[in-house]
Amino acid sequence: MTRGGGKYCELTVDEAIKVAADLNEFVVVFDQIISRVAFGGADADLLVSYVTKRDVRRRLASARSAIFGALERVIGQEASDRIAEEGYRQGPGKVVR
């Protein structure tokens, strides 16, 4: 993993508020939905409905863009790209790491 050597990267306060609010919503709601599905109170359609109605894909992409933009300004695009490539991937029919 790329290390920043104690450097700081910056988001504007507005960006940080938006990212923090969205991430908090996602963590809380995903936990609620997964609990309901696990205990038989709902099925996976609830998750699909939430993701669609609350525009989760676009909001996550926006958060990713804000964070990676801040990282790139400090560690550069190549290092930022390496970080992105280290993440979990879902391949066709199997999980790719």
Residue pairs with C-beta under 8 A, 6 or more apart in sequence:
1 83
1 86
2 75
2 79
2 80
2 82
2 83
4 74
4 75
7 74
7 75
8 74
9 70
9 71
9 73
9 74
9 75
10 70
10 73
11 19
11 66
11 67
11 70
15 66
18 62
18 63
18 66
19 62
19 63
19 66
19 67
22 59
22 60
22 62
22 63
23 63
25 54
26 56
26 59
26 60
29 50
29 54
30 47
33 42
33 46
33 47
33 50
34 47
36 42
36 46
37 43
37 44
37 46
37 47
50 56
51 57
68 80
68 83
68 84
71 79
71 80
71 83
72 80
88 95
88 97
89 95
89 96
89 97
90 96
